[in-house]
Amino acid sequence: MEEGFFYVESLSPYVWRRYKVDKLYFEGKTKFQVVHCFYNNFLGKVLFLDHKIQSAEIDEFIYHEALVHPSLVTHPRPQKVVILGGGEGATLREVLRYQSVRQATMVDIDEELVAICQKYLPEWSAGAFDDPRSKLIITDARQFLERNEEKYDVIISDLTEPVSGGPSVYLFTKEFFELVKRRLTPEGVWVLQAGSADEKFSQFMSSLVKTLESVFPVVRPYWSFILSFSLPWGFICASLKPDPLSLSAEEIKDRLEARQVKGLRFYYPGLHHGLFALPRYLLENFKRGRLLTDDNPFIWTL
């Protein structure tokens, strides 16, 4: 790949996107995935993993605020948080906006990727790794939860989607969700990025909803449009007790103020309930989701 040339990404066998490489930062392969990082004059800095866009400077704040804040606001007293994945450090950045958080642990399997992101995308973490409340652990997310008996107020999944041979295949199954459930405090909240929420490719999100509903008493899917993905993107909040839809805008405002959350560019009290308002096609697709298990996981074949 050379500067001035175009990087090509396949959205499907019938749709491809081209990105002009205005400045190349990194091209290579870690132990776990292929990495491309470059600058595009429209999107700004961009990160691709296994030839799929993961994050772009123009709108990463939308993705990361949508992932983090509905769940941290929903928990009545978030103090201990663990992030699974999140190599760029932006999810950690958003968690640390909450002054109520005393411990934020980020678990990522790919140490090389974390180093690449800190070198070329430091704006994403914005010093989060230097915060005394943060801790970085390099290991597999499932092994971390299996070996660690600690309980957390909020567990956040910012993992790559399950592709054949990838590190995330068994991090989206009923068995894994049951493990997550055992690691939550009584009022614990679990949130995960759930892939595309468009009409054509929402089968992954639909299956996650079905699987989570077999494990958690409260399951609330939501979405937001992400420009750099060219798609509406899905998230799912699941909990043992708290319900994100039970909060009024005034209660959300009070919680954000009490926890001294500042600097948000996307999420605010009036938006909260709107994120959970889903289109009819998505609600219909949820009925066709399947139960994901270790014996029968979801694997993207695009």
Secondary structure as a PSIPRED ss2 file (coil, helix, strand):
# PSIPRED VFORMAT (PSIPRED V4.0)

   1 M C   1.000  0.000  0.000
   2 E C   1.000  0.000  0.000
   3 E C   1.000  0.000  0.000
   4 G C   1.000  0.000  0.000
   5 F C   1.000  0.000  0.000
   6 F E   0.000  0.000  1.000
   7 Y E   0.000  0.000  1.000
   8 V E   0.000  0.000  1.000
   9 E E   0.000  0.000  1.000
  10 S E   0.000  0.000  1.000
  11 L E   0.000  0.000  1.000
  12 S E   0.000  0.000  1.000
  13 P C   1.000  0.000  0.000
  14 Y C   1.000  0.000  0.000
  15 V E   0.000  0.000  1.000
  16 W E   0.000  0.000  1.000
  17 R E   0.000  0.000  1.000
  18 R E   0.000  0.000  1.000
  19 Y E   0.000  0.000  1.000
  20 K E   0.000  0.000  1.000
  21 V C   1.000  0.000  0.000
  22 D C   1.000  0.000  0.000
  23 K E   0.000  0.000  1.000
  24 L E   0.000  0.000  1.000
  25 Y E   0.000  0.000  1.000
  26 F E   0.000  0.000  1.000
  27 E E   0.000  0.000  1.000
  28 G E   0.000  0.000  1.000
  29 K E   0.000  0.000  1.000
  30 T C   1.000  0.000  0.000
  31 K C   1.000  0.000  0.000
  32 F C   1.000  0.000  0.000
  33 Q C   1.000  0.000  0.000
  34 V E   0.000  0.000  1.000
  35 V E   0.000  0.000  1.000
  36 H E   0.000  0.000  1.000
  37 C E   0.000  0.000  1.000
  38 F E   0.000  0.000  1.000
  39 Y E   0.000  0.000  1.000
  40 N E   0.000  0.000  1.000
  41 N C   1.000  0.000  0.000
  42 F C   1.000  0.000  0.000
  43 L C   1.000  0.000  0.000
  44 G E   0.000  0.000  1.000
  45 K E   0.000  0.000  1.000
  46 V E   0.000  0.000  1.000
  47 L E   0.000  0.000  1.000
  48 F E   0.000  0.000  1.000
  49 L E   0.000  0.000  1.000
  50 D C   1.000  0.000  0.000
  51 H C   1.000  0.000  0.000
  52 K E   0.000  0.000  1.000
  53 I E   0.000  0.000  1.000
  54 Q E   0.000  0.000  1.000
  55 S E   0.000  0.000  1.000
  56 A E   0.000  0.000  1.000
  57 E C   1.000  0.000  0.000
  58 I C   1.000  0.000  0.000
  59 D C   1.000  0.000  0.000
  60 E H   0.000  1.000  0.000
  61 F H   0.000  1.000  0.000
  62 I H   0.000  1.000  0.000
  63 Y H   0.000  1.000  0.000
  64 H H   0.000  1.000  0.000
  65 E H   0.000  1.000  0.000
  66 A H   0.000  1.000  0.000
  67 L H   0.000  1.000  0.000
  68 V H   0.000  1.000  0.000
  69 H H   0.000  1.000  0.000
  70 P H   0.000  1.000  0.000
  71 S H   0.000  1.000  0.000
  72 L H   0.000  1.000  0.000
  73 V H   0.000  1.000  0.000
  74 T H   0.000  1.000  0.000
  75 H C   1.000  0.000  0.000
  76 P C   1.000  0.000  0.000
  77 R C   1.000  0.000  0.000
  78 P C   1.000  0.000  0.000
  79 Q C   1.000  0.000  0.000
  80 K E   0.000  0.000  1.000
  81 V E   0.000  0.000  1.000
  82 V E   0.000  0.000  1.000
  83 I E   0.000  0.000  1.000
  84 L E   0.000  0.000  1.000
  85 G E   0.000  0.000  1.000
  86 G C   1.000  0.000  0.000
  87 G C   1.000  0.000  0.000
  88 E C   1.000  0.000  0.000
  89 G C   1.000  0.000  0.000
  90 A H   0.000  1.000  0.000
  91 T H   0.000  1.000  0.000
  92 L H   0.000  1.000  0.000
  93 R H   0.000  1.000  0.000
  94 E H   0.000  1.000  0.000
  95 V H   0.000  1.000  0.000
  96 L C   1.000  0.000  0.000
  97 R C   1.000  0.000  0.000
  98 Y C   1.000  0.000  0.000
  99 Q C   1.000  0.000  0.000
 100 S C   1.000  0.000  0.000
 101 V C   1.000  0.000  0.000
 102 R C   1.000  0.000  0.000
 103 Q E   0.000  0.000  1.000
 104 A E   0.000  0.000  1.000
 105 T E   0.000  0.000  1.000
 106 M E   0.000  0.000  1.000
 107 V E   0.000  0.000  1.000
 108 D E   0.000  0.000  1.000
 109 I C   1.000  0.000  0.000
 110 D C   1.000  0.000  0.000
 111 E H   0.000  1.000  0.000
 112 E H   0.000  1.000  0.000
 113 L H   0.000  1.000  0.000
 114 V H   0.000  1.000  0.000
 115 A H   0.000  1.000  0.000
 116 I H   0.000  1.000  0.000
 117 C H   0.000  1.000  0.000
 118 Q H   0.000  1.000  0.000
 119 K H   0.000  1.000  0.000
 120 Y H   0.000  1.000  0.000
 121 L C   1.000  0.000  0.000
 122 P H   0.000  1.000  0.000
 123 E H   0.000  1.000  0.000
 124 W H   0.000  1.000  0.000
 125 S H   0.000  1.000  0.000
 126 A C   1.000  0.000  0.000
 127 G C   1.000  0.000  0.000
 128 A H   0.000  1.000  0.000
 129 F H   0.000  1.000  0.000
 130 D H   0.000  1.000  0.000
 131 D C   1.000  0.000  0.000
 132 P C   1.000  0.000  0.000
 133 R C   1.000  0.000  0.000
 134 S E   0.000  0.000  1.000
 135 K E   0.000  0.000  1.000
 136 L E   0.000  0.000  1.000
 137 I E   0.000  0.000  1.000
 138 I E   0.000  0.000  1.000
 139 T C   1.000  0.000  0.000
 140 D C   1.000  0.000  0.000
 141 A H   0.000  1.000  0.000
 142 R H   0.000  1.000  0.000
 143 Q H   0.000  1.000  0.000
 144 F H   0.000  1.000  0.000
 145 L H   0.000  1.000  0.000
 146 E H   0.000  1.000  0.000
 147 R H   0.000  1.000  0.000
 148 N C   1.000  0.000  0.000
 149 E C   1.000  0.000  0.000
 150 E C   1.000  0.000  0.000
 151 K C   1.000  0.000  0.000
 152 Y E   0.000  0.000  1.000
 153 D E   0.000  0.000  1.000
 154 V E   0.000  0.000  1.000
 155 I E   0.000  0.000  1.000
 156 I E   0.000  0.000  1.000
 157 S E   0.000  0.000  1.000
 158 D E   0.000  0.000  1.000
 159 L C   1.000  0.000  0.000
 160 T C   1.000  0.000  0.000
 161 E C   1.000  0.000  0.000
 162 P C   1.000  0.000  0.000
 163 V E   0.000  0.000  1.000
 164 S C   1.000  0.000  0.000
 165 G C   1.000  0.000  0.000
 166 G C   1.000  0.000  0.000
 167 P C   1.000  0.000  0.000
 168 S C   1.000  0.000  0.000
 169 V H   0.000  1.000  0.000
 170 Y H   0.000  1.000  0.000
 171 L H   0.000  1.000  0.000
 172 F C   1.000  0.000  0.000
 173 T C   1.000  0.000  0.000
 174 K H   0.000  1.000  0.000
 175 E H   0.000  1.000  0.000
 176 F H   0.000  1.000  0.000
 177 F H   0.000  1.000  0.000
 178 E H   0.000  1.000  0.000
 179 L H   0.000  1.000  0.000
 180 V H   0.000  1.000  0.000
 181 K H   0.000  1.000  0.000
 182 R H   0.000  1.000  0.000
 183 R C   1.000  0.000  0.000
 184 L E   0.000  0.000  1.000
 185 T E   0.000  0.000  1.000
 186 P E   0.000  0.000  1.000
 187 E E   0.000  0.000  1.000
 188 G E   0.000  0.000  1.000
 189 V E   0.000  0.000  1.000
 190 W E   0.000  0.000  1.000
 191 V E   0.000  0.000  1.000
 192 L E   0.000  0.000  1.000
 193 Q E   0.000  0.000  1.000
 194 A E   0.000  0.000  1.000
 195 G E   0.000  0.000  1.000
 196 S E   0.000  0.000  1.000
 197 A C   1.000  0.000  0.000
 198 D C   1.000  0.000  0.000
 199 E C   1.000  0.000  0.000
 200 K C   1.000  0.000  0.000
 201 F C   1.000  0.000  0.000
 202 S C   1.000  0.000  0.000
 203 Q H   0.000  1.000  0.000
 204 F H   0.000  1.000  0.000
 205 M H   0.000  1.000  0.000
 206 S H   0.000  1.000  0.000
 207 S H   0.000  1.000  0.000
 208 L H   0.000  1.000  0.000
 209 V H   0.000  1.000  0.000
 210 K H   0.000  1.000  0.000
 211 T H   0.000  1.000  0.000
 212 L H   0.000  1.000  0.000
 213 E H   0.000  1.000  0.000
 214 S C   1.000  0.000  0.000
 215 V C   1.000  0.000  0.000
 216 F C   1.000  0.000  0.000
 217 P C   1.000  0.000  0.000
 218 V E   0.000  0.000  1.000
 219 V E   0.000  0.000  1.000
 220 R E   0.000  0.000  1.000
 221 P E   0.000  0.000  1.000
 222 Y E   0.000  0.000  1.000
 223 W E   0.000  0.000  1.000
 224 S E   0.000  0.000  1.000
 225 F E   0.000  0.000  1.000
 226 I E   0.000  0.000  1.000
 227 L H   0.000  1.000  0.000
 228 S H   0.000  1.000  0.000
 229 F H   0.000  1.000  0.000
 230 S C   1.000  0.000  0.000
 231 L E   0.000  0.000  1.000
 232 P E   0.000  0.000  1.000
 233 W E   0.000  0.000  1.000
 234 G E   0.000  0.000  1.000
 235 F E   0.000  0.000  1.000
 236 I E   0.000  0.000  1.000
 237 C E   0.000  0.000  1.000
 238 A E   0.000  0.000  1.000
 239 S E   0.000  0.000  1.000
 240 L C   1.000  0.000  0.000
 241 K C   1.000  0.000  0.000
 242 P C   1.000  0.000  0.000
 243 D C   1.000  0.000  0.000
 244 P H   0.000  1.000  0.000
 245 L H   0.000  1.000  0.000
 246 S H   0.000  1.000  0.000
 247 L C   1.000  0.000  0.000
 248 S C   1.000  0.000  0.000
 249 A H   0.000  1.000  0.000
 250 E H   0.000  1.000  0.000
 251 E H   0.000  1.000  0.000
 252 I H   0.000  1.000  0.000
 253 K H   0.000  1.000  0.000
 254 D H   0.000  1.000  0.000
 255 R H   0.000  1.000  0.000
 256 L H   0.000  1.000  0.000
 257 E H   0.000  1.000  0.000
 258 A H   0.000  1.000  0.000
 259 R C   1.000  0.000  0.000
 260 Q C   1.000  0.000  0.000
 261 V C   1.000  0.000  0.000
 262 K C   1.000  0.000  0.000
 263 G C   1.000  0.000  0.000
 264 L C   1.000  0.000  0.000
 265 R C   1.000  0.000  0.000
 266 F C   1.000  0.000  0.000
 267 Y C   1.000  0.000  0.000
 268 Y C   1.000  0.000  0.000
 269 P H   0.000  1.000  0.000
 270 G H   0.000  1.000  0.000
 271 L H   0.000  1.000  0.000
 272 H H   0.000  1.000  0.000
 273 H H   0.000  1.000  0.000
 274 G H   0.000  1.000  0.000
 275 L H   0.000  1.000  0.000
 276 F C   1.000  0.000  0.000
 277 A C   1.000  0.000  0.000
 278 L C   1.000  0.000  0.000
 279 P C   1.000  0.000  0.000
 280 R H   0.000  1.000  0.000
 281 Y H   0.000  1.000  0.000
 282 L H   0.000  1.000  0.000
 283 L H   0.000  1.000  0.000
 284 E H   0.000  1.000  0.000
 285 N H   0.000  1.000  0.000
 286 F H   0.000  1.000  0.000
 287 K C   1.000  0.000  0.000
 288 R C   1.000  0.000  0.000
 289 G C   1.000  0.000  0.000
 290 R C   1.000  0.000  0.000
 291 L C   1.000  0.000  0.000
 292 L C   1.000  0.000  0.000
 293 T C   1.000  0.000  0.000
 294 D C   1.000  0.000  0.000
 295 D C   1.000  0.000  0.000
 296 N C   1.000  0.000  0.000
 297 P C   1.000  0.000  0.000
 298 F C   1.000  0.000  0.000
 299 I C   1.000  0.000  0.000
 300 W E   0.000  0.000  1.000
 301 T C   1.000  0.000  0.000
 302 L C   1.000  0.000  0.000
